[in-house]
């Protein structure tokens, strides 16, 4: 370790991906004794036992579940009963969910118990923070005010002073200040849509199935929750999103019931409503000397497949392993060559996923007749081609190569 700096590793941002990165690094034997600091102005707190489910939930893939189990966060997360989903049903608004043009993924087809879990972001976040602290990570409740990257170590400015750091990890979100301070640009654009989120009580059981209906204005997803309700993620135009958030509860429930094709019968609003803008972004590079980007600081994608946070967890896993391998061989963990090994692989993989999701989002919101016919035939083709269907299912599970990820947090 580099004892010429105040801190070996500083993780900026204590959200789910930042907390995972800190916990994973602190669990690597090659980094034993390293001074690891996580800076987060508002650290997550684990929800009270009787607290209602938070609006912010994520679809955790099998790869993410394995990482959370390996790092030791899953037992704590289970106290909030993440809901496993066994099937995923996708269909176009022009068809019925039981038609030949609808696409159904079933975990049983791969011999898997489920396709993933729907879990509260706050519970995932707090569980990972608890593991990080247990492993010796120091959590600083504060904000960064400046960054200077130097050959011998980064200079990080905070309200209470400055620190020299061997490696800085930017996990500070889509509007990353660290990314901007480092002069890293990127390519992206805002979608002309917003996501409306809330929880609803369905008339019929959700049957551990995640459902997604593609409407002309954008996809509407109903995700199963452990208490029998469903979590809504409805991507639509900004004007409609504003109307949906402002209208009466009964009017909102009728609108969602109709937009979902009454696939679960009548839906009743049971929680507050919120909306947020959608955008895509890919950083021009994921690392430079002394700095690496993870999660939304490096990439944001359309939420239609629920892959955003899972891509971030894969960033965290690979970065922790890359840094640990470098430390084990006596290399400078903040060297651009070391960080470049992480950056090249994750940037390539995330770019492919981002382009694919962007293409799907655009195809399924194109109102023209040729596009409608193409997407319907595409869903039908996947449904009728076992090898293609299996490939998509493994991609969603995070086991596209057919094998689980290796040990995490050794």
Beta strands, then each sheet from edge to edge (+ up, - down):
strand 1: 7-12
strand 2: 36-39
strand 3: 57-60
strand 4: 83-85
strand 5: 87-92
strand 6: 103-106
strand 7: 116-120
strand 8: 138-140
strand 9: 144-148
strand 10: 154-158
strand 11: 161-170
strand 12: 186-202
strand 13: 209-215
strand 14: 218-224
strand 15: 230-236
strand 16: 267-269
strand 17: 274-283
strand 18: 287-288
strand 19: 291-293
strand 20: 299-300
sheet 1: 8+ 2+ 1+ 11+ 10- 9+
sheet 2: 8+ 2+ 1+ 11+ 19+ 18-
sheet 3: 3+ 7- 4+
sheet 4: 6+ 5- 13- 14+ 15- 12+ 16-
sheet 5: 6+ 5- 13- 14+ 15- 12+ 17- 20+
end
